[in-house]
Amino acid sequence: MSDPGFFDNRDVQVRPVAGRIGAEVSGLRLSGDLEPDVIDAIRQTLYRFKVLFFRNQDLDEAQQEAFGRRFGDLVPHPTIPSVRGTEYVLDVDGAKGARASLWHTDVTFVDAYPQISILRALVVPDYGGDTVWANTAAAYQSLSPNLRALADKLWAVHTNKSDYGSSFPTRTAEGLKRYREVFQSTVYETHHPVVRVHPGTGERTLVLGHFAQKLLGVTTADSAHLLALLQGHITHPAPRYCDGRSADQC
């Protein structure tokens, strides 16, 4: 089923791909030269579906950066070097062990983390190797009113210093050592509220993930239990509460 959404151009098709997150956009060629109204339509569609998929694109690194600039200033990773010849593009090569097995929000260990991440797939396996996405606005709505009231008051410590051995089980000890030396070359520690209001939609969202290591103002044991509870609502494939509404309404 196609949902044209914010695109007036009937050649652009938007097809939802899951119950509460994700849509595939077809009939649109991405570039840094798109008209402002098209960029705004992409932004509004992203706000609605949280993650968008554009198949069969033909972008190189420079074109990817040009497209990204249409949404705001690009943010380099604070510790991992960019691909040679680029300012902001990272090389994420699963064949070299560059994969994450723990859910995270990109670079939340800095104060002003990116508003959007743009991934460009060069080699996609026939099966496996999937990237899984989560809707943190729906996760907040899935909390009971009492848990929402609690989450609204909590703050978390986000840091890039953590145990990455569990995240990369296929890496050698030497590979993990080199990764830590790069990723943790500068250690960041930032405090974020657990709940933030999205400036574009007004939705309350849970700001957590693997970089959220501890909740402030509670014991270490209570922090671990509460983080596991809240993270579980983010990664669970269907709403658990959601004010009694059905999954497609959350």
C-alpha positions in Angstrom: 0.0 0.0 0.0 1.5 3.4 -1.0 1.2 6.5 1.1 2.2 9.6 -0.8 2.5 11.5 2.5 4.1 14.9 2.0 5.2 14.5 -1.6 2.9 16.3 -4.1 4.7 14.6 -6.9 2.7 11.5 -7.6 5.8 9.8 -9.1 7.2 9.5 -5.6 5.8 6.5 -3.7 6.0 6.0 0.1 5.4 2.5 1.3 5.3 1.7 5.0 7.3 -1.4 5.8 6.5 -2.1 9.4 3.9 -1.5 12.1 5.4 1.4 13.9 8.6 2.3 12.1 10.0 2.6 8.6 9.0 3.4 5.0 10.5 2.8 1.6 10.6 5.8 -0.7 10.8 5.2 -4.5 10.7 7.4 -7.5 13.2 9.8 -6.1 16.9 10.3 -7.0 18.9 11.6 -4.0 21.4 14.4 -4.5 22.6 17.6 -3.0 20.7 19.5 -5.7 17.1 18.6 -4.7 14.6 21.4 -4.4 13.9 22.8 -0.9 10.3 21.5 -0.9 11.6 18.0 -1.7 14.0 18.2 1.2 11.2 19.3 3.4 9.0 16.5 2.2 11.8 14.0 3.0 12.3 15.6 6.5 8.5 15.4 7.3 8.3 11.8 6.0 11.3 10.9 8.2 9.6 12.5 11.2 6.5 10.4 10.5 8.2 7.0 9.8 11.5 7.5 11.8 13.6 5.7 9.2 13.5 5.8 5.4 14.9 3.4 2.8 15.9 4.6 -0.7 16.8 1.8 -3.0 19.0 1.7 -6.1 20.7 5.1 -5.5 24.0 6.0 -7.1 25.9 8.2 -4.6 29.6 8.5 -4.0 31.0 9.9 -0.8 31.0 13.5 -2.0 27.4 13.2 -3.1 26.4 11.6 0.2 28.0 14.5 2.1 26.3 17.0 -0.3 22.9 15.4 0.3 23.5 15.3 4.1 24.3 19.0 4.2 20.8 19.8 3.0 19.5 18.8 6.4 22.0 20.9 8.5 25.6 21.0 9.4 27.4 17.7 9.2 28.9 16.3 12.4 32.2 14.3 12.2 32.7 11.4 14.6 34.7 12.8 17.5 37.2 10.0 17.6 37.0 7.7 14.5 38.8 9.1 11.4 36.7 9.7 8.3 37.3 7.9 5.1 40.3 9.3 3.2 39.2 12.2 1.0 36.1 12.9 3.0 35.3 15.0 6.0 32.4 13.1 7.6 32.0 9.6 6.0 32.8 6.6 8.1 33.7 3.2 6.8 31.5 0.5 8.4 32.8 -2.8 7.0 31.3 -5.9 8.6 34.0 -8.0 6.9 36.5 -6.2 9.1 34.5 -6.7 12.2 33.0 -3.2 12.2 29.5 -4.2 13.4 27.5 -3.4 16.5 25.4 -6.1 18.2 24.0 -3.8 20.9 21.3 -1.2 20.2 22.5 2.4 20.4 21.8 5.9 19.3 24.7 7.4 17.4 27.2 9.4 19.4 25.0 10.3 22.3 28.2 10.5 24.5 28.7 14.1 23.2 26.5 17.1 24.1 25.1 17.8 20.7 24.7 14.5 19.0 23.5 14.2 15.3 19.9 14.7 14.5 20.0 12.2 11.6 22.3 9.4 10.5 22.6 8.6 6.7 23.8 5.1 5.9 24.8 4.1 2.3 25.0 0.4 1.6 27.7 -0.6 -0.9 27.7 -4.4 -0.4 24.6 -6.1 1.1 24.6 -9.8 1.9 22.0 -12.1 0.4 20.8 -12.9 4.0 21.7 -11.8 7.5 23.7 -8.8 8.5 20.5 -6.7 9.0 20.5 -3.3 10.7 17.6 -3.1 13.1 15.9 0.2 13.9 13.8 1.3 16.9 11.1 3.9 17.4 11.8 5.6 20.7 8.7 7.8 20.5 6.5 4.6 20.3 8.6 3.2 23.1 7.8 6.1 25.4 4.1 5.8 24.6 4.3 2.1 25.4 5.2 2.9 29.0 2.4 3.0 31.6 1.6 6.5 33.0 3.5 5.8 36.2 6.6 4.7 34.3 6.3 7.8 32.0 6.2 10.0 35.0 9.4 8.4 36.4 11.2 8.5 33.1 10.4 12.2 32.7 12.5 12.9 35.8 15.5 10.7 35.0 18.9 11.8 33.6 21.5 9.3 32.2 25.3 9.4 31.9 26.4 8.6 28.3 30.0 7.7 27.6 32.1 6.1 24.9 34.1 4.2 27.6 32.5 0.8 28.0 33.1 -2.9 27.5 33.2 -3.4 23.7 34.3 -7.0 23.9 30.7 -8.0 24.1 29.8 -5.9 21.2 32.3 -7.5 18.8 32.5 -11.2 19.7 34.2 -12.0 16.4 37.1 -9.7 16.9 40.5 -10.8 18.0 42.0 -9.4 21.2 44.5 -7.4 19.1 41.6 -6.0 17.0 39.6 -5.0 20.1 42.7 -3.3 21.5 43.2 -1.2 18.4 39.5 -0.4 18.3 39.5 0.8 21.9 42.6 2.9 21.2 40.8 4.7 18.4 37.2 4.8 19.7 38.3 5.8 23.2 41.2 8.0 22.2 39.3 10.8 23.9 36.8 9.7 26.6 33.5 11.6 26.6 31.0 11.7 29.4 27.7 13.7 28.9 24.5 13.9 30.9 21.2 13.7 28.9 17.6 13.6 30.1 16.1 10.2 29.5 13.1 11.8 27.9 13.4 14.6 25.3 10.7 16.4 23.3 11.5 16.2 19.5 11.7 19.7 18.2 10.1 18.8 14.8 7.2 16.6 16.0 6.6 17.5 19.7 6.8 13.8 20.5 8.4 12.6 23.8 11.2 10.2 23.0 13.5 8.0 25.1 17.2 9.0 24.7 19.0 5.8 25.7 21.1 3.1 24.0 24.4 1.3 24.7 26.2 4.6 25.5 23.8 5.3 28.4 25.7 3.6 31.2 24.1 4.8 34.4 21.1 6.8 35.6 21.9 9.7 37.9 20.5 9.9 41.4 19.9 6.2 41.9 22.0 3.3 43.1 24.1 1.3 40.6 21.8 -1.7 41.0 18.6 0.3 40.6 20.1 2.0 37.6 20.9 -1.3 35.9 17.3 -2.6 36.5 15.7 0.7 35.3 17.9 0.9 32.2 17.1 -2.7 31.3 13.4 -2.0 31.7 13.4 1.2 29.6 15.8 -0.3 26.9 13.5 -3.3 26.7 10.6 -1.0 25.7 12.7 0.5 23.0 13.9 -2.8 21.5 10.7 -4.8 21.9 9.1 -5.4 18.5 5.6 -4.4 19.5 4.0 -2.0 22.1 3.4 -3.4 25.5 1.0 -0.9 26.9 0.3 2.1 24.5 -2.8 3.3 26.4 -4.7 0.2 25.4 -4.5 1.1 21.7 -3.6 -1.4 19.0 -0.1 -1.7 17.6 -0.8 0.2 14.4 -2.0 3.2 16.4 1.2 3.6 18.6 
